[in-house]
Amino acid sequence: MKTVGWIGTGVMGAAMAGRLIDAGYSLRVFNRTRAKAEPLVARGAQWADSPAAATDGVDVAVSIVGYPQDVQETYLAAEGVLAAERPPRIVIDMTTSSPDLALTIAQRAAEQGIKSLDAPVSGGDVGARNGTLSIMVGGDEAALATLRPMLEHLGKKITLLGGPGAGQHTKMVNQILIATMMIGVCEGLIYAQRAGLDPMQVIEAVGSGAAGSWSINNLGPRIARRDFAPGFYVGHFIKDMGIALGEARRMSLSLPGLAMAEQLYQSVRAHGYGRSGTQALMLALESMSAIKPAGYLI
C-alpha cells in the first residue's frame, strides 16, 4: 500500500501527508485551495484536480477535510473518490464527521467491492506533526490490518472500536471530554491570573498532578502567551459539538456540560474568532469577568 490519494491539506492534513512523504509513500493530493497543497507538491507529491483524479489507480484513499458535507462531496459526488475509473481497494476518512455518513460511505463503497474505514484522530497539530495521534477506527478489521503500517507513521495509538461509524462515535466521546475540560483549563488560568500567579509556573505545577491533561499542558502555555493561532479551529470544534449534541438527542441523552461548552464557543465565533484555535475560549470567559489583559481581543 505505497500509493496514496490524499484529500485535504489543512492544518492537520498537510502535516500528516508530509509524514507519509517522509516515510517514502507516493502521494497524489487534492485540496479545494490548491495553494495549501503546494508545499507538499514541492516535496514530491503529485497534484490532482479532483478527489476522483487523486485516487484513480492508487492503493488507498485518505481524506481529512472540514465538515460532513465536505466528506460527502469527497466520496459521493460526481467527481468523488467512489466515482474514480479505478477506485482504490480501501478508503479511510480521518475527518471528524457524522457516524451515519460513515455508515453510508461504507455501504456505497461495499457495493463496489471497496473496504471503508472511518478513522478520526485526536492530538491536534502537535500530534499531526510528531506522528503521535490517537486514531479511532470503525470498519473492517482486515482493512485496518492492511493499513496499519501506514497509520503507524501518523499515530501512536490505533484502536478498532467496531463496525462502520464506531470510530466517529468514539471521537464524539473524545470531543465531549475536551469540551468541558477546556472550560476548566481556562477558568483555572483566569483564577491564577486574578490571584497574581505566574501562569507558566502554575501550569508546570498542576500539569503533572491529578489535574494534568493534554489540554492544560499543550494549550495552557499558548493561552499564557496569548497565542490563539489554530492548532484546531474553533469553527471545526463547534461542528464536532453539534454532531455530538445531535447524536445525544437521538439517544435521549442529557449532556448539559457539552451544551454549555458549545454555547461558550458560539460566543467566541460570534466575536470573530471562528478561525482561531480552541484555546480562544479564554477570550469569552475573560470577558464574562471583565478581565482585559494586554493583547485583549474581545
C-alpha positions as CSV (number, residue, x, y, z in Angstrom):
1,M,0.0,0.0,0.0
2,K,2.6,2.6,-1.1
3,T,0.5,4.8,-3.4
4,V,-1.9,7.1,-1.6
5,G,-4.6,9.5,-2.9
6,W,-4.7,12.2,-0.2
7,I,-7.6,14.7,0.1
8,G,-7.3,17.6,2.5
9,T,-4.2,19.6,3.2
10,G,-5.3,21.9,6.1
11,V,-3.5,22.3,9.4
12,M,-3.8,18.5,10.2
13,G,-3.9,17.0,6.8
14,A,-0.7,18.8,5.5
15,A,1.3,17.6,8.5
16,M,0.0,14.0,8.2
17,A,0.6,13.8,4.5
18,G,4.1,15.2,4.9
19,R,4.9,12.4,7.3
20,L,3.9,9.8,4.7
21,I,6.1,11.6,2.1
22,D,9.0,11.4,4.5
23,A,8.3,7.7,5.0
24,G,8.6,7.0,1.3
25,Y,5.0,6.9,0.2
26,S,3.9,8.2,-3.2
27,L,1.2,10.8,-2.8
28,R,-1.3,12.3,-5.2
29,V,-3.0,15.2,-3.4
30,F,-6.2,17.3,-3.8
31,N,-7.4,20.3,-1.8
32,R,-10.1,22.8,-2.7
33,T,-7.5,25.6,-2.2
34,R,-4.5,24.5,-4.3
35,A,-2.1,26.9,-2.6
36,K,-2.4,24.9,0.6
37,A,-1.2,21.8,-1.2
38,E,1.8,23.4,-2.9
39,P,4.3,22.8,-0.1
40,L,3.5,19.0,-0.4
41,V,3.9,19.2,-4.2
42,A,7.2,20.9,-3.7
43,R,8.2,17.9,-1.6
44,G,7.3,15.4,-4.3
45,A,3.5,14.9,-4.1
46,Q,1.6,15.0,-7.4
47,W,-1.3,17.4,-7.7
48,A,-4.7,16.2,-8.9
49,D,-7.7,18.3,-9.9
50,S,-10.4,16.3,-8.0
51,P,-10.9,13.6,-5.4
52,A,-11.5,11.1,-8.2
53,A,-8.3,12.1,-10.1
54,A,-6.4,12.0,-6.8
55,T,-7.4,8.4,-6.1
56,D,-7.7,6.8,-9.5
57,G,-5.5,3.7,-9.6
58,V,-3.9,4.3,-6.1
59,D,-3.8,1.7,-3.3
60,V,-5.6,3.7,-0.7
61,A,-7.6,6.9,-0.5
62,V,-7.2,9.1,2.7
63,S,-9.3,12.1,3.5
64,I,-9.2,14.7,6.2
65,V,-11.4,17.6,5.3
66,G,-13.6,20.1,7.3
67,Y,-17.3,19.3,7.6
68,P,-19.6,16.3,6.9
69,Q,-20.8,18.0,3.7
70,D,-17.2,18.1,2.6
71,V,-16.8,14.3,3.3
72,Q,-20.0,13.6,1.4
73,E,-18.7,15.5,-1.6
74,T,-15.3,13.9,-1.4
75,Y,-16.7,10.4,-1.7
76,L,-20.2,10.6,-3.2
77,A,-20.1,13.5,-5.7
78,A,-19.8,13.1,-9.4
79,E,-16.0,13.6,-9.1
80,G,-15.7,11.9,-5.8
81,V,-13.5,9.1,-4.8
82,L,-16.1,6.4,-5.5
83,A,-16.5,7.8,-9.0
84,A,-12.9,7.2,-9.9
85,E,-12.4,5.0,-13.0
86,R,-10.1,2.7,-11.0
87,P,-11.0,3.3,-7.4
88,P,-8.7,2.2,-4.6
89,R,-9.3,-1.1,-2.7
90,I,-9.5,0.8,0.6
91,V,-10.8,4.2,1.6
92,I,-10.2,5.8,5.0
93,D,-11.8,9.0,6.1
94,M,-10.0,10.7,9.0
95,T,-12.2,13.7,9.3
96,T,-14.4,14.1,12.4
97,S,-17.7,13.6,10.8
98,S,-21.2,12.0,11.3
99,P,-21.5,8.4,12.2
100,D,-24.4,8.0,9.9
101,L,-22.4,9.4,7.0
102,A,-19.6,6.9,7.8
103,L,-22.1,4.1,7.5
104,T,-23.5,5.4,4.2
105,I,-20.0,5.7,2.7
106,A,-19.2,2.1,3.9
107,Q,-22.3,0.8,2.3
108,R,-21.7,2.6,-1.0
109,A,-18.1,1.5,-1.1
110,A,-19.1,-2.1,-0.4
111,E,-21.3,-2.1,-3.4
112,Q,-18.1,-1.6,-5.5
113,G,-16.1,-4.1,-3.5
114,I,-14.2,-1.4,-1.6
115,K,-13.4,-1.5,2.1
116,S,-14.1,1.7,4.1
117,L,-12.8,2.8,7.4
118,D,-13.8,5.9,9.4
119,A,-10.8,6.9,11.5
120,P,-10.9,10.3,13.1
121,V,-7.9,11.4,15.1
122,S,-7.1,13.3,18.3
123,G,-3.9,15.0,19.2
124,G,-4.1,18.4,17.4
125,D,-1.4,20.0,15.3
126,V,1.3,18.8,17.6
127,G,0.3,15.1,17.3
128,A,-0.1,15.5,13.5
129,R,3.5,16.9,13.2
130,N,5.0,14.4,15.5
131,G,3.1,11.3,14.4
132,T,1.6,10.8,17.9
133,L,-2.1,11.0,17.1
134,S,-4.7,8.7,18.6
135,I,-6.6,7.1,15.7
136,M,-10.1,5.8,16.4
137,V,-11.2,3.3,13.8
138,G,-14.5,1.9,12.7
139,G,-14.9,-0.7,9.9
140,D,-13.3,-3.8,8.6
141,E,-10.6,-5.5,10.7
142,A,-8.7,-6.9,7.7
143,A,-8.6,-3.5,6.0
144,L,-7.2,-1.9,9.2
145,A,-4.5,-4.6,9.4
146,T,-3.6,-3.8,5.8
147,L,-3.3,-0.1,6.5
148,R,-1.7,-0.3,10.0
149,P,1.9,0.1,8.7
150,M,0.9,3.3,7.1
151,L,-1.1,4.6,10.0
152,E,1.8,3.9,12.4
153,H,3.6,6.8,10.7
154,L,0.7,9.0,11.8
155,G,-0.3,7.8,15.3
156,K,1.0,6.1,18.3
157,K,-2.4,4.6,19.3
158,I,-4.6,2.9,16.7
159,T,-7.7,1.2,18.0
160,L,-10.5,-0.6,16.2
161,L,-13.7,0.2,18.1
162,G,-16.3,-1.7,16.0
163,G,-18.0,-1.5,12.6
164,P,-18.7,1.5,10.3
165,G,-19.4,4.6,12.4
166,A,-17.7,3.3,15.6
167,G,-14.6,5.5,15.0
168,Q,-16.8,8.6,14.7
169,H,-18.8,7.7,17.8
170,T,-15.6,7.3,19.8
171,K,-14.4,10.7,18.5
172,M,-17.6,12.2,19.9
173,V,-16.7,10.8,23.3
174,N,-13.3,12.5,22.9
175,Q,-14.8,15.8,21.9
176,I,-17.3,15.7,24.8
177,L,-14.4,15.2,27.2
178,I,-12.3,18.0,25.7
179,A,-15.3,20.5,25.6
180,T,-15.8,20.6,29.3
181,M,-12.1,20.2,30.0
182,M,-11.3,23.4,28.1
183,I,-13.7,25.3,30.4
184,G,-11.8,24.0,33.4
185,V,-8.4,24.9,31.8
186,C,-9.5,28.5,31.0
187,E,-11.3,29.0,34.3
188,G,-8.2,27.8,36.2
189,L,-5.9,30.1,34.4
190,I,-8.3,33.0,34.9
191,Y,-8.2,32.3,38.6
192,A,-4.4,32.1,38.6
193,Q,-4.3,35.4,36.7
194,R,-6.5,37.3,39.1
195,A,-4.6,35.8,42.1
196,G,-1.4,37.2,40.7
197,L,0.3,33.9,40.0
198,D,2.7,33.2,37.1
199,P,0.6,31.1,34.7
200,M,3.5,29.2,33.3
201,Q,4.6,28.2,36.8
202,V,1.0,27.2,37.7
203,I,0.8,25.0,34.5
204,E,4.1,23.3,35.4
205,A,2.9,22.7,39.0
206,V,-0.6,21.3,38.2
207,G,0.1,19.7,34.8
208,S,1.9,16.7,36.3
209,G,-0.7,16.1,39.1
210,A,-4.3,14.9,39.1
211,A,-5.4,18.0,37.1
212,G,-2.9,17.2,34.3
213,S,-4.3,16.8,30.8
214,W,-3.2,17.2,27.2
215,S,-5.2,20.5,27.1
216,I,-3.5,22.2,30.1
217,N,0.0,21.0,29.1
218,N,-0.3,21.9,25.4
219,L,-2.8,24.6,25.2
220,G,-2.3,26.2,28.6
221,P,1.1,27.7,27.6
222,R,-0.4,29.1,24.4
223,I,-3.1,30.8,26.4
224,A,-0.4,32.2,28.8
225,R,1.5,33.6,25.8
226,R,-1.7,35.0,24.3
227,D,-1.2,32.7,21.3
228,F,-4.6,31.9,19.8
229,A,-3.3,30.6,16.4
230,P,-5.2,27.5,15.4
231,G,-4.0,24.0,16.1
232,F,-7.7,23.1,15.8
233,Y,-10.2,25.7,14.6
234,V,-13.0,26.9,16.9
235,G,-15.4,26.6,13.9
236,H,-14.5,22.9,13.5
237,F,-14.9,22.2,17.2
238,I,-18.4,23.8,17.1
239,K,-19.1,21.4,14.2
240,D,-18.0,18.5,16.3
241,M,-20.0,19.5,19.3
242,G,-23.0,19.9,17.1
243,I,-22.7,16.4,15.8
244,A,-22.3,15.1,19.4
245,L,-25.3,17.0,20.6
246,G,-27.4,15.7,17.7
247,E,-26.3,12.1,18.5
248,A,-27.1,12.7,22.2
249,R,-30.6,13.9,21.3
250,R,-31.1,10.8,19.1
251,M,-30.1,8.6,22.0
252,S,-32.3,10.6,24.5
253,L,-29.2,11.8,26.5
254,S,-28.9,15.0,28.5
255,L,-25.4,16.4,28.3
256,P,-25.6,19.8,29.9
257,G,-21.8,20.3,30.1
258,L,-21.4,19.8,26.4
259,A,-24.3,22.1,25.7
260,M,-22.8,24.9,27.8
261,A,-19.4,24.5,26.2
262,E,-21.0,24.7,22.7
263,Q,-22.7,28.0,23.7
264,L,-19.5,29.5,25.0
265,Y,-17.7,28.6,21.8
266,Q,-20.5,30.1,19.8
267,S,-19.7,33.3,21.7
268,V,-16.1,33.1,20.6
269,R,-17.1,32.7,17.0
270,A,-19.7,35.5,17.2
271,H,-16.8,37.8,18.2
272,G,-15.0,36.9,15.1
273,Y,-12.6,34.2,16.2
274,G,-14.0,31.1,14.5
275,R,-10.7,30.6,12.7
276,S,-8.7,30.9,16.0
277,G,-7.6,27.8,18.0
278,T,-9.8,26.2,20.6
279,Q,-7.8,27.9,23.3
280,A,-9.5,31.1,22.3
281,L,-12.3,30.0,24.7
282,M,-10.2,32.0,27.2
283,L,-11.4,35.2,25.5
284,A,-15.1,34.5,26.1
285,L,-14.5,33.6,29.7
286,E,-12.3,36.6,30.4
287,S,-15.0,38.9,29.0
288,M,-17.5,37.4,31.5
289,S,-15.3,38.5,34.4
290,A,-14.4,41.9,32.8
291,I,-10.7,40.9,32.5
292,K,-8.8,42.7,29.8
293,P,-5.1,41.7,29.9
294,A,-2.5,43.0,27.5
295,G,-3.3,42.0,24.0
296,Y,-7.0,41.6,24.8
297,L,-9.0,40.8,21.7
298,I,-12.7,40.8,22.6
